Amino acid sequence: MNILQIIHCFPPESMTGSEIYVYNLAKELSKNHTVNVFYRINNRKYKEYEIIEGTYNSVNVYKINSTLERYFSLNDIYNNVYIEDKFCKILDKIKPDIVHIHHLLSLSTGIVSQIKKRGIPVVFTLHDYWLICPKGQLLKPNLTLCEQPFYSNCFYCLEKSLNPNNIIKKLRNFRFKNNFLGRSRNLLEKIFKDIDLFIAPSNFIRNKFIKFGMPEEKIIYSDNGMDLSLFKDIAKSKADIIRFGFIGTIIPSKGLHVLLKAFNRIKNARVVLRIYGKSLMTNWIFNYYHRILRAAGRNKSIKFMGTFDNKDVGRIFKEIDVLIFASLWQENSPLVLHEAILTNTPVIASDIGGVNEFINHHNGVLFKAGDAKDLQKKMEHIIKNPWDTENLKNNMPKVKSIKDNAEELEVIYNRLLKSKKGLVK
């Protein structure tokens, strides 16, 4: 089978949850099939919309360079004819049997139409809410949930999320078309129609998209698989303190500021907080990192550990006794929660979105999202009753392997291909 995977970013340029998942999936599928990955990079050393063909750890990749310099309206975020034209050339060169889309951020939704014109079946895994929210997280600038995206001012939301010191010039030229919301609803309906099957990695996001108008029969639940080979040795290193850990991109929606507020209130010398992750310091993302540094202050128990290669994730979790997951947006199927489960690491997590499908009161601790006092209370309980973590470890759920996930997708791909052949006859 000839399979084309499409995503907004990919290793080595980006190594967050969805990108790592697609990389692992591409590697697994490549054992029995031809797999190519198409994704976007942002690199000014290349020409705008230049295609770079190559491989990454034996995975065939096609990169398109887009620095967003030709984006002048909200509509440009979703539709880019230049990218579509370049993509069509690659599509006609590869001639895939099936296309699996994971994200179209900074690419173009018109890609779907081009695939359908060629009669190729299309699967779409929903990793967030980008199809209905330009920021992808349904989170307002004041970090409250956006419950009615079709009636919201998306331009205002984007503007408040940007760093005014860096993008004033961009905003002066950025046009907001009054019919954007109407167009977005029409676009959503067209995508719902053109995609053969949507995959939701959590029941929460499945129900959310059904609420937004997706036909129930077009979307199935199937969680993402994990590369289990990274978690063979999960014994914790010994320590005479409790090591709390945060792993994630340092952006407001991940709630690190809430965690720091809670941790700074804890009066105990036998605890430490290890923070793994990086801040997105680009022209399009507000510089949140300085706020975090100020919040950490001179607390010597707070350690900024930087980033790490995902192949070392097992080693990182050896030095974390309890993971803190403080997210403020309605998360889908967070990679880091799967990693915590696989390393037998108890989690104190925000009770939001699809989180409680993985972490519950039997295998972890839930707190009210955004509530630093509640988080502090839950952390202090663990500090005073460390033996409770052993009970939590005994109730960890099973995590799907990337091998099983790939086999599930092979069945889906083959079913869609047989259906297509039947229609042709």
N, C-alpha and C positions, 0 to 999 in steps of 0.2 A: 504494500500500500504506500502511496506517495502522499505524505501529510505535510501541510503548511500550518505552522503555529504563528499567530500574530499577537504581539504585546507591545505596550508603550515603551518599555525599557527592558534591559536584559543584562546579565553579567558579561563582562566585568564592569561595565559602566555603572550598573545599579544592582544592588543585592539586597532588596527588601523582600517582603513576603511573597507576593505574586510572581516576581521575577525568579526567585529561587525555586518556587514550585514549577514554573514552566521549564526552567533549565533541567530539573530532575526528571520531569515528564518527558522532555525531548530526548534526554539520554536513555531513558528506559524504552521508549518507543523505537529509538534508533537501533535497538538490538535486533528487531525483526522487520523494520520498515525504513523507508527513506523519509527523513524528516528535515525540513528547513524552518528557520525562524526568521520572521520579518519584524524589525523593531526600529524605533527612532533614537537617534543620538543628538546631542547638542554640542557641537565642536566647531569653533570658528576657524579651525585650520583647514576645514573642508568647505567646498562651495555649498551654497544653499541648495538643498534637495539632491545633493550628490549621493549616489549609491555606493556603498563600500561592501564588497563581497568578501567573505572569509570564513573562518571556523573559530569556535571557542571550545576548547577541550573536546574536540572531535565533533561538535555540533555545528552543522552548516548554518551560517547566518547571512542575512542581507540587512545592512543598516542603511537607513535614510537619514541624512543630516538635515535637521530643521531647528534653527535657532529662534524661531517665532518672530523674526524681524518683519515678516510680511503679514502679521496678524493685526487687523485693524477693527474688528468687531467681535461680539460674542458669537456670531454665526461662524466666523472663521475658526473658532475653537473646535467646531464640530464638522465643518465642511472645508476641505482644502483640495481644489482641483489639481494643483501641482503635485501633491503627494499621490492622489489617485492615478494621475498619468504615469508617474514613475512606478507605482505599485502594479499597474496593469502590465507593464513590460516584464516585470519579474514574474507575475502570475502566468503570463503566456509562455515564459521561458521554462518555468518549473512544471507547469501543467499538473497541479496536484489533483489527487482523487477526492480529497476532502480538506476543508479548511477549518481550523479550530481557533477562534478569536478569544483572547483573554482580556484585552483592553485596547481601546482606540484613542486614548488621551494623546493629544498633539499629533495624531495621524488624521484620519477622516472617516466619518461614518459612510461616506460614499463608497468606500471600499466594499461594503456589504453588497451594494447594488452591482458593482462590477463582477463580483464573484457569482452572484445569481444569474447575471446575463450569460455566463458561461456554463450554466447548469451544474455548478459544483455545490454539493451539500455543505452547509455551514452549521457549526456548533459554536455556541457562545457561552463561556463560563463567566458568571457575574462575580467579580472580586470586590466591587463596591457599587456606588450609586451614580457613577459618572453619566450614564445614559440619561439621567433626569436631573443631575446637579453638576454644573461645571467644575466644582471643587471636589466632587466625588464622595463627600462625607455627610451631606445633609446637615451641616453644622454652620450656624450663623456666626458673624464676627464676634459676638459676645459669648460664644461657646455654648449657646443653647441650641437645642435640636430644631431643625427646620421640618415641620410636619406637613406643610403645604407647598411643595416646590413649584407647582404649576401657577401659584398665585404670589410668588415671591419676586423681589427685585434682585435678580442675579448679579446685575452690574454693580449695584451698591455693595453686595456681599463680597464680590471679588475685589472691589476697590479698597474696602476696609481691611482686607487681608494682605494687601501689598505694602511694601516698604516705600513710603512716599519720597524718601531721600534718593532712591535709586531709579524710580520709574515715572517721575513727573512728566518727562518728555513723552513717554509711551502713553500715558493716560490722556495727554492733550490730543493725541491723534486717534485714541481708541473710541470708536463710535458705538453707541448703543442703539440698536434698531428696535423700535417700539413693538414690532411684531415678533420679537425673538421667542417669547413664551408660546405664542400660537404656533410658530414654526417648530419649536421643540416638541410640542405635543404631536404634531403631524409626523415629525421625524421618528418619534418613538413608536407611533402606530405602524409606520412603514417598516421599521426594524423588527418589531414584533412579528410582522407578516413575513419578512424575508428570511429571518433566521429559522432554520429547520428545528433546532432544539436548543433551549437554554438549560444550563446546569447551574444550580444553586448549591454552594458548599455548606450552607446552613439553612435550616427550615425558616429561620427568621427572615433572611433576605428573599427567600422564595415567596413567603407570605406578603412581604413588602411589595414586591413587584407585581404580584397578583392584584394587590390593592391599587396599584398604579395603572392597572388595565391590561396586564399581560394575560393572555388566555391560559387558564390553569393547565390544560393538556400540553402546553408547549414548554413547560418548565418542570424539571425533575430535581429532586434533592440527591446530591452525591458529594460527600466531603472530599477534600483534596488529600492525596496520598503523600507519604513522607518517605525519604530515603533512610531506611532503618539501619543501614550500615554505619551511619554516623553516631549511633547510640549503643554500641556494643559494650563499652566500658563506662558505666554510669555511677560507680561508687564515689561518694562525696569525699573530698579531701578533709582531713580533720582540722577543726578549729575550736578554740575556746570562747568564741563569740558567735552571735547569730548574724549571718551574712544575708542581708536583703539585697535583691538585685532588680534592676530595671534594664530591659533590653528593648530598644526601639528607636525610630527616628525622633530627634529632638524637635518636635513641632507642637504647637498648642493642643491639637486634638488628642495627643497621646497622654496629656494630663500630668506631665512630669512636675509642673509647678504645684499641682495638688499634692503629689507625693512628697515634695520637698517641704511644703508647709506642714504636713503631718509629721514627717521625720524630725524636723527641727524642734518640734514640741516634745519629743520623747527624751526624757531625762534618764539615760542609761548609758554607761560607758562601755558596755559589753555588746554593742551593736555597731554594724557598719552598713552603709548603703553603697553598692557598686553600680555605677551608671554606664551602660554600654550603648553607644549610638553616636550619630553625628547630626549636626544641625544643617539644614538646607539654607545656605547663604547665597541665594541667587537673586536676580532682579525681580523675580516673581513671588518670592516667599518672604514674609516678614521675618526680620532677624530676631528670633526668639531666644537665641542662645545667651545673649547678654542678660536678659531677664533671669534666666536660669542660674547664671553665675552669681548674680546678685542675691538670689534666693538661697543659694548654697552658702554664701558668705564665707566665714572662716571656720565653718564646721569641719573639723579634721576627720570626722567619721564619714564624710561624703567623699567618695572617690570617683573621679571621672576616668573611665578606663579606655575610652576611644572605641573604635570599631574593631571588628574581627572578621576573618574569612569564615563563611558558613561551615566549611569543612571542619572547623575547630569548635563547633558549637558544643559538642560533648564535653570538651575540656573546660569551656567557659562555665557550663552548668555544674561542674564538679565543685566550683567555688561559690555557688549560690545555694543557700539553705531554703530560702523562701523568695519566690518571684513576686514582684508587685506589678500588677497590670492595671494602670489607672486611667485607661482610655475614656474620653468624653463623647466620642461619636459611636453610632450604632454599628459596632464592628460585625464583621461577617464570620469568617473562620480564621482567626489569627494564627499565623505560623508559630509564634512564640509560645502560645498555649499548647500546641501540639508538642513542641520541643520540651516544655516543662513536664508534660505527662510522660513522654518517653524517657526522661531522665529522673522520673520519680521525684520531681520537685513540687512541693505544695505551692499553691498560688493564692494570693489575696487579690481579688479582681473586682473591677467595676461591674455591677449588675446591670448590664446594658447590652442591647442588640442580641447577637447570637452567642454571647459569652457563656450564658448559663447552659448551653447545649454541651459545653465541654467542662466547665467548672461549676460545681454546685456545693451544697453544704455537706456532702458526703466525702468529697475529695479535695475540697478547698474552702476558702472563705470569701464571701461576697460582701461588698460594701456599696453604699449609695454613690453612684457616679458623681464626681465633683465635690464630694463632701469630705473635706480634710479631717474634720473631727471624727467622723465615722471610721475613716481609714486609720487614723491614729489609734482609736480604740481597738480595732482589730489587730493592728501590729503589736500593741502593748499586751494584748491577750496572748499572742504567740510568744512574746518575750518572757512573760510570767509562767507560761505553760508550754514549754518547748516540746514536751512529750506528745502534745496533741498532733504535731506534724507527722508522727509515726502512724497514727490512726488514719490520717488523710492519705498517706502513701499507700495504704492497703486497699484503697477504693478507686484507684486510677482507672479510667476507661481504656478500652482498646483503641489504638490508632491504626488507621488503614495504611498499608505500605504503598509505595509508589508503584511497585510491581502489580499489586492487586488493582490499583487505580488504572494503570495502563491497560490491563486486561478488560476491565469494565468499559473503558473507552473504545477499545477495539471492537467490542460487541456493538456498541452504539454506532461507531463509524460504519461497520459492515451492514447494519440494519438500514442505515440511511442510504448507503450505496445500492443495496438491493431494491429499496423503495424507488430510487431514482431510475434504475434500469427497468423496473416494472412500468413506470410512467412513460419512459421512452418507447417501450414496446407498444 
